[in-house]
Amino acid sequence: MFNFIKKSYLLFFVFFILAMVIMVLKSSRFLHLGFDNALLWAANLFFLSLNLITLALQIKSMKNKNPNVFIRSVMGGILIKMFGSLLAVFVYVIYNNYKFDKGSMFLGLCFYLFYLMAEVTTLMKLNKK
């Protein structure tokens, strides 16, 4: 099981590196389309760290005999990610004097969905074991 947990963390890092490589290779294209590369880099790093924290909490709670602990950790992870995303958006908007790029913000929040899919598939596979 420990080997699978290392592989599940590896999935997040592979997605992170893949997204970074795409952003580096297509940075001129992103700039041409009007995306803010700094925001995309920050969003990718932010959601990676947020999902690694919540995944660690959920894996720890799976070891508990009480199933309610796992449910609470999943709900807590959702709240952490939701309020963390909300706080990050507010900080970004205030930092840019209430001017922001909606396309970059939307693409940055799409990272959330990809990391969420990776987290759900990891937890489903861990739950089978």
LINWOBEL-V408920 format. One record per pair of residues at least 24 apart in sequence whose C-alpha atoms are under 10 Angstrom apart, sorted by the first residue. I is the first residue (numbers start at 1). J is the second residue. Records with the same first field share a line. If there is no record, write none. Layout:
# LINWOBEL-V408920
I = J + J
This chain:
# LINWOBEL-V408920
1 = 126 + 129
4 = 122 + 125 + 126 + 129
5 = 55 + 56 + 59 + 122 + 123 + 126
7 = 122
8 = 52 + 55 + 118 + 119 + 121 + 122 + 123 + 125 + 126
9 = 51 + 52 + 55 + 56 + 118 + 119 + 122
11 = 115 + 118 + 119 + 122
12 = 47 + 48 + 49 + 51 + 52 + 114 + 115 + 118 + 119 + 122
13 = 48 + 52
15 = 44 + 48 + 111 + 114 + 115 + 118
16 = 41 + 44 + 45 + 47 + 48 + 111 + 115
17 = 44
19 = 44 + 111
20 = 44 + 45
30 = 104
33 = 103 + 104
34 = 101 + 102 + 103 + 104
35 = 101 + 102 + 103 + 104 + 105 + 107
36 = 100 + 101 + 102 + 103 + 104 + 105 + 108
37 = 104 + 108
38 = 104
39 = 92 + 100 + 101 + 104 + 105 + 107 + 108
40 = 104 + 105 + 106 + 107 + 108 + 109 + 111
41 = 108
42 = 88 + 108
43 = 85 + 88 + 89 + 104 + 105 + 107 + 108 + 109 + 110 + 111 + 112
44 = 107 + 108 + 109 + 110 + 111 + 112 + 115
45 = 111
46 = 81 + 84 + 85 + 88 + 108 + 111 + 112
47 = 81 + 84 + 85 + 108 + 109 + 111 + 112 + 113 + 114 + 115 + 116
48 = 111 + 112 + 115
50 = 77 + 80 + 81 + 84 + 85 + 112 + 115
51 = 77 + 78 + 80 + 81 + 112 + 115 + 116 + 118 + 119
52 = 115 + 119
53 = 77 + 80 + 81
54 = 78 + 79 + 80 + 81 + 119
55 = 119 + 120 + 122 + 123
58 = 119 + 123
59 = 122 + 123 + 126 + 127
62 = 123 + 126 + 127
74 = 123
78 = 116
81 = 112 + 116
82 = 112
85 = 109 + 112
